[in-house]
Amino acid sequence: MSPDVVVDIGNTRIKFGLCAGGAVAKAFSLPAEDTSAWARQLKAWQFAGRVHWAVSSVHPERLGRFGEWAAGRGDQVVAFADYGQLPVRVEVDEPAKVGIDRLFNAVAFLRDLPPGTPGVIIDVGTAVTVDLLDGRHVFVGGAILPGPRLMFEVLNRQTAKLPFIDLHEVPTEAAPGKNTRDAMAAGVRAAVTAGCEQLVREYAASAATPPWLMMTGGALGALAGHRFPGVGPTFTHPLLTLEGIRLAAEALP
């Protein structure tokens, strides 16, 4: 199945990716519940007839609502809801409970990994995931930590005087912060960066060859371009999850 549009339905937003030339050519983030915004985006892309969608979500209810909307338009929808639909081997305790967005990232990165080379994927969003593809190119799990916005929310909610900082990305501020806001931003930056560095170091130490590293996610911020020790080539792909959905759809019989 060759999709016209791929869709990643998240906890707060929905992302449309326009497929053209064998890739996701462009993407837009839209309100998760506003069907009129979805229709306007299709109009902007000059879709007048039936659309072929490939859709995934970590939010089952929103996935169902999107499917109903698309079916009401007469469109064709392929919905990914199970890891077994994806062209990637998964070796973890409970494969069905792995966030499917993490597996789509793996599908996209596998296309470029040389045989025998492990890969590490850092995805920074609401949460931060740092996942490992071993030298067999099998998804063997990873680690999950809070993303920047969650850290700021907890600091504000669980203390008496720390303010709420409305930042969604890894901040650029470095320690020492000269005021409360900058000190909080520097702490969040250090926490995300140091956590990712520690995990990458552990993965690299267990690998026979240096792993390649891929970074993605809408909250990547200052982590983009960071140099991690012990790895091979480092890449950044802002549309990695959408590209994984496209490749998974194309791999379907």
Secondary structure, 3 states (H helix, E strand, C coil): CCCCEEEEECCCEEEEEEECCCCEEEEEEEECCCHHHHHHHHHHCCCCCCCEEEEEECCHHHHHHHHHHHHHCCCEEEEECCHHHCCCEECCCCHHHCCHHHHHHHHHHHCCCCCCCCEEEEEECCEEEEEEECCCCEEEEEEEEECHHHHHHHHHHCCCCCCCCCCCCCCCCCCCCCCHHHHHHHHHHHHHHHHHHHHHHHHHHHCCCCCEEEEECCCCHHHCCCCCCCCCCEEECCCHHHHHHHHHHHHCC
